[in-house]
């Protein structure tokens, strides 16, 4: 399990000197300090510009997401990326159509996990909803895209959600998206918001899903859902 990094620890590690390589913890062996993934936050000059950071990775993710899944709602301004207190999320400071991506504390010390979390949140940046719940469809697409990004950019195909509520939603769309990843782009061609997709539109792109599964995908996502229900088999 990735050790959780507190805000105090983050600043202590960063202040200890991150440039020029990894950080060697000086904490006692029984309670080691995780090392900050400094390359995610500190750019280094290279011949063609600078090394990848979370900010430049986000630009790459948005470009890929818009190509595969449809355009972004440009009425929202993306302010940046920060480490939040617990789980990855979007949050909306003030009432100015601005949005910030928060990553989990584990992202500060694990570059691959940070990219996986950020890729997931990138899908939510396509059509920010101001803080309301996403649909199961949107969360499923976010899970799919995050795994797609890790596989295509880092050759790491094993990334997948380990929370049942995400896994169930993802299982309903994976086969169809493997066959035609741009099916979501067609769904969003009439409206940007995943929440505005209608059942008949979803059925047209996912004809093998049963009615109950279509209803589930269009329902509001419950992260802590503990239902033992399993998706219906394809027709």
LONUVO-745646 format. One line per 8 residues: for each residue x, y, z of C-alpha. Coordinates in pm, 1 decimal. Example, Ala and Ser with C-alpha at 12.3 -4.5 7.8 and 13.67 -1.06 7.14 Angstrom:
2
1230.0,-450.0,780.0  1367.0,-106.0,714.0
//
This chain:
235
0.0,0.0,0.0  129.4,347.5,-84.9  210.1,539.0,231.8  -2.3,848.3,275.9  195.6,1170.8,265.9  75.7,1443.5,498.0  84.3,1809.0,402.2  355.3,1869.3,661.8
567.1,1586.5,520.8  520.7,1715.9,166.0  662.4,2055.5,249.3  941.0,1905.1,457.3  1049.1,1680.1,170.1  1020.9,1955.6,-89.4  1222.4,2192.9,126.1  1497.1,1934.9,167.7
1607.9,1984.7,-194.8  1435.0,1816.8,-484.3  1644.0,1927.4,-780.9  1886.0,1684.6,-935.1  1740.6,1348.1,-848.3  1544.6,1148.5,-597.4  1525.2,1229.9,-229.4  1683.1,996.9,23.0
1477.0,984.9,336.6  1655.9,1036.8,664.3  1367.6,907.5,870.0  1426.8,605.3,1086.6  1411.3,270.8,906.6  1101.5,155.9,1092.1  908.4,459.5,969.7  1055.2,562.3,633.0
959.2,888.0,470.7  825.5,837.8,116.7  1021.7,1018.7,-152.6  861.4,1305.1,-338.2  814.2,1236.5,-710.0  998.0,1558.1,-784.7  982.3,1526.8,-1164.5  607.4,1583.9,-1145.1
649.6,1927.7,-992.2  993.2,2056.9,-1097.7  1076.5,2100.3,-1466.4  1431.5,2055.2,-1593.1  1556.1,2227.2,-1906.3  1625.4,1995.7,-2202.1  1720.6,2077.9,-2565.1  1361.1,2104.3,-2687.1
1212.6,2276.2,-2382.4  1150.6,2118.3,-2043.9  1087.5,1775.7,-1896.2  735.3,1650.6,-1834.8  553.9,1771.3,-1521.9  195.0,1727.1,-1411.9  106.5,2050.4,-1589.6  245.7,1941.3,-1925.7
104.5,1590.4,-1879.6  -238.5,1747.2,-1832.0  -202.5,1924.4,-2165.7  -123.8,1593.9,-2334.4  -415.5,1424.1,-2160.6  -661.8,1692.8,-2261.5  -548.7,1675.4,-2623.6  -592.1,1299.3,-2631.5
-924.5,1308.4,-2445.5  -1072.7,1564.7,-2682.3  -959.0,1362.4,-2981.7  -1113.4,1039.2,-2851.8  -1406.8,1160.0,-2643.6  -1509.6,1496.7,-2779.8  -1448.3,1864.1,-2704.9  -1408.1,2038.0,-2372.1
-1649.9,2291.9,-2226.5  -1443.9,2608.4,-2269.4  -1663.0,2812.6,-2035.9  -1459.6,2663.2,-1748.7  -1104.7,2780.3,-1676.7  -866.6,2510.4,-1553.4  -657.0,2671.1,-1280.6  -414.6,2387.2,-1219.6
-335.3,2079.1,-1015.4  -281.0,2035.8,-643.7  -248.5,1763.2,-381.5  -572.7,1734.4,-188.2  -650.9,1590.9,154.6  -784.5,1249.1,53.9  -924.6,1134.7,-282.0  -883.4,1270.4,-636.2
-1155.8,1517.7,-734.2  -1239.6,1841.5,-907.6  -1321.6,2141.7,-697.7  -1460.3,2479.5,-792.5  -1322.2,2778.3,-599.6  -1565.2,3067.6,-580.9  -1841.4,3102.2,-836.9  -1632.9,3196.5,-1137.5
-1648.2,2887.6,-1361.1  -1299.5,2792.3,-1248.6  -1191.3,2437.3,-1169.2  -891.5,2280.2,-995.2  -781.8,1916.7,-1010.3  -699.7,1766.6,-672.7  -495.9,1445.9,-659.3  -468.6,1211.7,-363.0
-170.1,1243.6,-125.7  -28.9,920.3,-271.9  23.2,1103.5,-602.6  297.0,1319.8,-453.2  528.9,1021.7,-412.2  425.8,796.8,-702.6  462.2,941.2,-1051.8  268.6,664.8,-1227.3
-19.3,686.5,-980.6  -26.5,1063.0,-1019.7  -60.7,1029.9,-1397.6  -331.4,764.6,-1362.0  -532.8,982.3,-1124.2  -485.9,1291.3,-1339.0  -594.0,1107.5,-1654.2  -912.6,999.8,-1476.3
-989.7,1355.6,-1369.8  -915.6,1479.7,-1722.1  -1240.3,1321.1,-1842.3  -1431.1,1519.2,-1579.1  -1262.1,1834.5,-1710.7  -1431.1,1782.4,-2048.0  -1765.3,1887.6,-1902.0  -1731.9,2013.1,-1542.9
-2061.3,2004.9,-1355.2  -1988.4,2257.4,-1082.5  -1950.1,2000.9,-808.9  -2253.3,1778.8,-854.0  -2232.1,1399.3,-882.7  -2119.0,1243.1,-1207.6  -2307.9,962.7,-1377.2  -2186.1,605.1,-1373.4
-2121.4,645.2,-1746.6  -1888.8,940.3,-1691.3  -1697.8,755.7,-1419.2  -1671.7,449.0,-1640.0  -1531.6,654.3,-1925.8  -1288.1,823.2,-1685.8  -1164.7,482.6,-1569.3  -1132.5,362.0,-1926.4
-943.1,670.1,-2041.0  -704.7,659.6,-1744.8  -611.6,300.2,-1826.0  -590.6,384.0,-2198.4  -352.8,671.2,-2126.3  -126.1,461.7,-1904.8  -110.5,190.0,-2168.8  -55.3,418.2,-2468.1
188.0,663.4,-2307.9  376.0,446.8,-2057.9  320.1,89.3,-2183.9  160.1,5.9,-1848.5  -155.6,-195.0,-1930.6  -230.9,-320.9,-1579.1  -392.1,-8.2,-1433.0  -755.3,-57.1,-1329.8
-990.4,63.6,-1054.4  -994.1,-140.1,-735.2  -1318.5,7.0,-597.1  -1628.0,-201.9,-686.3  -1845.4,94.6,-784.3  -1593.3,198.3,-1050.8  -1526.4,-157.0,-1162.0  -1891.1,-234.4,-1225.5
-1943.2,76.2,-1436.4  -1623.7,14.1,-1632.6  -1718.9,-346.7,-1705.2  -2028.5,-231.2,-1893.2  -1847.5,-12.8,-2145.0  -1503.6,-172.2,-2187.3  -1582.5,-418.2,-2464.9  -1764.7,-160.3,-2675.6
-1495.0,102.1,-2628.4  -1223.0,-148.3,-2712.5  -1399.7,-200.7,-3043.2  -1474.5,167.4,-3109.9  -1318.9,410.4,-2864.6  -1484.5,709.1,-3032.6  -1838.6,591.4,-2956.2  -1841.2,835.2,-2663.2
-1736.1,1119.4,-2891.2  -2045.9,1056.5,-3100.9  -2261.9,1050.2,-2788.5  -2123.0,1386.6,-2681.5  -2161.4,1542.7,-3025.9  -2509.3,1670.2,-2935.5  -2427.4,1787.7,-2583.0  -2103.7,1816.9,-2387.1
-2236.0,1699.0,-2052.2  -2245.9,1327.2,-1981.8  -2550.1,1393.8,-1763.0  -2749.6,1510.8,-2066.3  -2707.6,1185.3,-2259.2  -3042.9,1010.9,-2306.9  -3117.9,642.4,-2281.7  -3207.2,604.7,-2648.8
-2879.4,774.3,-2746.8  -2681.8,543.9,-2520.0  -2861.9,239.8,-2659.2  -2768.1,340.7,-3013.8  -2398.3,321.6,-2924.6  -2424.3,32.5,-2678.0  -2685.9,-193.7,-2841.1  -2573.3,-505.2,-2651.4
-2656.2,-364.6,-2307.2  -2979.8,-450.4,-2134.6  -3224.7,-182.7,-2028.3  -3129.3,-208.1,-1661.9  -2762.1,-161.0,-1740.9  -2836.6,145.7,-1951.6  -3035.1,289.0,-1660.5  -2744.9,215.4,-1428.1
-2496.1,395.6,-1650.8  -2717.2,704.0,-1664.3  -2775.0,705.7,-1286.7  -2571.7,914.5,-1045.3  -2247.0,756.0,-932.0  -2216.2,630.6,-573.4  -1848.5,584.9,-489.2  -1926.1,398.3,-167.9
-2190.8,179.9,-327.7  -2184.2,-168.7,-174.9  -2438.6,-336.9,-397.2  -2357.3,-695.8,-487.7  -2546.0,-661.4,-813.8  -2345.9,-761.8,-1118.4  -2395.5,-635.1,-1472.6  -2629.9,-828.2,-1692.5
-2463.8,-1038.9,-1963.0  -2476.9,-896.8,-2316.0  -2783.3,-986.2,-2518.9
//
